[in-house]
Amino acid sequence: MNSFSSGERQPVYLPLRRTGRGLRTDPYDGVVDFEPGRIGTLGILGAGRLGRVLARLAVSAGYRVVVAASGDPAPISRAMAALGATAGTNASVIAQADAVVLAVPLNRYRMLPAELLRGKLVIDAMNYWWGDGVRDDLSDPRTSTSETVQRFLPGARVVKALGHMGYQDLEDEARAAGVPGRKAIAIAGDRADDLDIVCRLVDELGFDPVVAGPLAAGIMLEPGAEAFGADVEAAELRAMLGRFPSSQRGIVVARARGGRLWEKGSGSDD
């Protein structure tokens, strides 16, 4: 019996397993060895396109993955099992996970179970789409949407990541560390230890991690900024982030924040 379910099941055989240390071809038996500073079980709230792509990448990288949809897990159970993941309720996914990815529509963030997420590392992959309706709390240039999520989840440790690249690019572009042309994903957060953990996750999913700065810097990864939608290598992603202050969006944000974008965090790549 492995850690995926309470019943017997066969190992999930993967033709190639990506990790930050290279491609592996051995079968993944569902048993995750604990390593300090590494996520063992990754929870994903949201079973849409992004949630499923992240689940597949994480399973391929050797993580135990548990996924929740908006309600009864039964309708997604077969699809998750095909990926090597397990479906569950929000409560069961959060309880099992070492870190939780938010892959639900941002306009529903107030429906997140704040108390259950208390104490958890929460990876915010959500984005605000104007087509979902104008929301003053999500369009205020004085704050990033991840800071808004952090205020709603006061007991959690929120890191912005995995949301600025399109889900199709995420699925197609994952590569082992050191492979030429490897693409990059930016990360923003306030705690150096959490940034280290998420950097390792991003690396093992198949991308070069680039630390953008504190959580407030996550606004550089939102719609309207050059880095949003970027499918580029690390050097170009850093250049995009460096151009943000002089961009139209950056000027608007700086004016709204009294002339200063944010305090530079100790975890920044700058």
C-alpha positions in Angstrom: 0.0 0.0 0.0 1.4 3.4 -0.9 0.7 6.9 0.3 -1.8 7.8 -2.5 -4.8 5.9 -1.2 -6.1 3.5 1.3 -6.4 0.7 -1.3 -3.9 -1.3 -3.3 -2.8 0.2 -6.6 0.0 -0.3 -9.0 3.0 2.1 -9.3 2.6 4.9 -11.7 5.1 4.4 -14.5 6.3 7.5 -16.2 8.5 7.5 -19.3 10.5 10.5 -18.0 10.5 12.0 -14.5 11.7 15.6 -14.4 13.5 16.9 -11.4 15.8 19.8 -10.9 18.7 17.3 -10.8 17.9 15.8 -14.2 15.5 13.4 -16.0 14.8 10.1 -14.4 13.3 7.0 -16.1 12.6 4.9 -13.0 9.0 4.1 -12.0 7.5 6.3 -9.3 6.0 4.1 -6.6 4.1 6.8 -4.8 6.4 6.9 -1.8 7.9 10.3 -1.1 11.1 10.5 0.9 11.0 13.5 3.3 13.7 16.0 2.9 14.0 19.1 5.0 13.2 22.2 3.0 11.4 20.3 0.3 7.7 19.8 -0.2 6.7 16.2 0.0 3.0 16.4 -0.6 1.7 19.2 -2.8 -1.9 20.2 -2.5 -3.7 22.0 -5.4 -7.0 23.8 -4.9 -8.5 23.9 -8.4 -8.9 21.2 -11.0 -9.1 23.3 -14.1 -6.5 23.5 -16.8 -3.8 25.1 -14.7 -4.5 22.8 -11.7 -4.2 19.7 -13.9 -1.1 20.8 -15.6 0.6 21.6 -12.3 -0.6 18.2 -11.0 1.0 16.4 -13.9 4.3 18.2 -13.6 4.5 17.7 -9.9 3.7 14.0 -10.1 6.4 13.7 -12.9 8.8 15.5 -10.6 8.2 12.9 -7.8 5.8 14.8 -5.6 2.8 13.3 -4.0 -0.1 15.4 -5.3 -3.6 15.8 -3.9 -6.2 18.0 -5.7 -9.5 19.5 -4.8 -12.2 20.9 -7.1 -15.0 23.2 -5.9 -17.1 20.4 -4.5 -17.5 16.7 -4.5 -14.1 15.1 -5.5 -15.8 12.1 -7.2 -16.2 13.7 -10.6 -12.4 14.4 -10.8 -11.2 11.2 -9.2 -10.6 9.2 -12.4 -8.9 12.1 -14.1 -6.6 12.7 -11.1 -5.8 9.0 -10.8 -4.8 9.0 -14.5 -2.2 11.8 -13.7 -1.0 9.9 -10.6 -2.6 12.3 -8.2 -5.5 11.9 -5.7 -8.7 13.9 -5.6 -10.1 15.1 -2.3 -12.1 17.7 -0.5 -10.6 21.1 0.3 -10.2 20.1 3.9 -8.5 16.7 3.2 -6.2 18.2 0.6 -5.1 21.1 2.9 -4.6 18.7 5.8 -2.3 16.4 3.8 -0.3 19.0 2.0 3.0 20.6 3.0 2.2 23.4 0.6 -1.0 24.4 -1.2 -1.2 25.9 -4.7 -4.2 28.2 -5.3 -5.3 27.5 -8.9 -8.9 28.8 -8.7 -10.3 32.0 -10.2 -9.0 35.0 -8.2 -12.5 36.6 -7.9 -13.4 33.7 -5.6 -10.6 34.2 -3.2 -13.0 35.0 -0.4 -14.4 31.5 -0.6 -11.0 30.0 0.4 -11.0 28.2 3.8 -8.9 30.7 5.6 -8.8 28.9 8.9 -7.8 25.6 7.3 -4.9 27.3 5.6 -3.6 28.9 8.7 0.1 28.0 9.1 0.4 26.7 5.6 2.8 27.7 2.8 0.3 28.9 0.1 1.4 29.4 -3.5 -0.8 31.9 -5.2 -1.1 31.1 -8.9 -4.3 33.2 -9.3 -4.8 36.2 -11.6 -7.3 38.9 -11.9 -9.1 39.1 -15.2 -11.1 42.2 -16.0 -13.6 40.1 -17.9 -14.6 38.6 -14.6 -16.0 42.0 -13.6 -14.5 45.1 -12.1 -13.3 44.5 -8.5 -11.8 47.4 -6.6 -10.1 45.1 -4.2 -8.3 43.3 -7.1 -7.5 46.3 -9.3 -6.0 48.7 -6.8 -2.4 49.6 -7.9 -1.4 50.3 -4.3 -1.3 46.6 -3.6 -0.6 43.3 -5.4 -3.4 40.8 -5.6 -1.2 38.4 -3.6 -1.0 40.9 -0.8 -4.8 41.0 -0.9 -4.9 37.2 -0.6 -2.4 37.3 2.2 -4.6 39.8 4.2 -7.5 37.4 3.7 -5.3 34.5 4.9 -3.6 36.1 7.9 -2.3 32.8 9.3 -0.8 31.5 6.0 2.5 32.3 4.3 1.7 33.4 0.8 4.2 33.3 -2.1 3.3 34.4 -5.6 4.4 31.9 -8.3 3.3 29.7 -11.2 0.7 32.2 -12.5 2.4 34.4 -15.0 3.2 31.7 -17.6 0.3 30.3 -19.6 -0.8 26.8 -18.6 0.0 25.5 -22.2 3.5 26.8 -21.9 3.9 25.3 -18.5 2.9 21.9 -19.9 5.1 22.2 -23.0 8.2 23.9 -21.8 9.3 22.0 -18.6 12.9 20.9 -19.0 15.6 19.4 -16.8 18.1 21.8 -15.1 21.0 22.7 -17.4 19.1 22.0 -20.6 19.6 24.9 -23.1 16.6 27.0 -23.6 15.1 26.2 -20.2 12.3 28.8 -19.4 12.0 30.7 -16.1 9.2 31.4 -13.6 9.3 34.4 -11.3 8.5 34.2 -7.6 7.6 36.9 -5.0 7.4 36.5 -1.3 8.4 38.0 2.1 10.1 35.1 3.8 13.5 33.9 2.6 12.9 30.3 3.8 9.6 30.1 1.9 11.2 31.5 -1.2 13.8 28.8 -1.0 11.2 26.1 -0.8 9.2 27.5 -3.8 12.4 28.0 -5.8 13.1 24.3 -5.3 9.6 23.4 -6.4 9.8 25.5 -9.5 13.2 24.0 -10.4 12.0 20.5 -10.0 8.8 21.2 -12.0 11.2 22.0 -14.9 11.9 25.8 -14.8 14.5 28.2 -13.6 13.3 30.2 -10.6 13.8 33.9 -10.6 13.0 35.8 -7.3 11.3 39.1 -8.2 11.3 40.4 -4.6 8.9 40.7 -1.7 5.2 39.8 -2.1 4.4 43.4 -3.1 6.6 42.8 -6.2 4.1 40.2 -7.3 2.3 43.1 -9.1 5.0 42.7 -11.8 3.7 39.3 -12.5 0.0 40.3 -13.0 -1.9 41.2 -16.2 -0.8 44.6 -17.5 2.9 43.9 -16.8 5.4 42.8 -19.4 6.3 39.6 -17.4 2.7 38.4 -17.5 2.4 35.7 -20.1 6.2 35.6 -20.5 7.6 32.3 -21.8 11.3 33.3 -21.7 14.6 32.3 -20.2 15.8 33.6 -16.9 18.0 36.4 -18.2 15.2 37.9 -20.3 12.7 37.5 -17.4 15.1 39.4 -15.1 15.3 42.1 -17.8 11.5 42.3 -18.0 11.3 42.8 -14.2 14.1 45.4 -14.4 12.1 47.4 -17.0 8.9 47.4 -14.9 9.7 50.7 -13.0 9.9 52.6 -16.2 7.0 50.9 -17.9 3.5 52.5 -18.1 2.2 50.0 -15.6 5.2 50.6 -13.3 4.7 54.4 -13.4 1.0 54.0 -12.5 1.9 51.7 -9.6 4.7 54.0 -8.3 2.4 57.0 -8.3 -0.3 55.1 -6.5 2.2 54.1 -3.9 3.6 57.5 -3.2 6.5 57.3 -5.6 8.0 54.0 -4.2 7.2 50.6 -5.7 8.1 48.6 -2.6 10.9 47.9 -0.1 13.4 45.6 -1.7 13.3 42.2 0.0 16.3 40.3 1.1 15.4 37.4 -1.2 15.5 39.4 -4.4 17.7 38.3 -7.2 18.7 42.0 -7.7 
